[in-house]
Amino acid sequence: MADDKKNSPADFSELVTQWERNFNEFSNQIMGTPEFAKSMNQFQNMQMEYQKSFSDAMAQQLSSLNMPSRDDVVSMSEQLTQIDLRLSRIEKALDKSNADSAKPAAKRKAPARTRKPAPKDKAKGA
């Protein structure tokens, strides 16, 4: 029974919590040093250089295979977006034009009659 108390889940939980605290304290001490910051900066620079060289090599391979690169596809996508926008504006203009032409022409109003007809001469009629 004494062994059961030593290996209880509460003791294990306490052990893990203590380990996490110690590890966090150690990590904070290491990451707070200027050397760590310098090495991380160097690592990021190295990673960016690797990524650029890989991108250049891939673009060269695609070019030799006569295939478009990522930049080519992005450029083409932007051009297609602009064409879609223009077509959308043209369609709207055509729809509006068709709607206007489908409406019956409004009747022109006759000019207002402001002149009175000449009075009939009694002598002409007789």
Secondary structure as UniProt FT lines:
FT   HELIX           2..6
FT   HELIX           9..31
FT   HELIX           34..64
FT   TURN            65..66
FT   HELIX           70..102
FT   HELIX           122..125
//
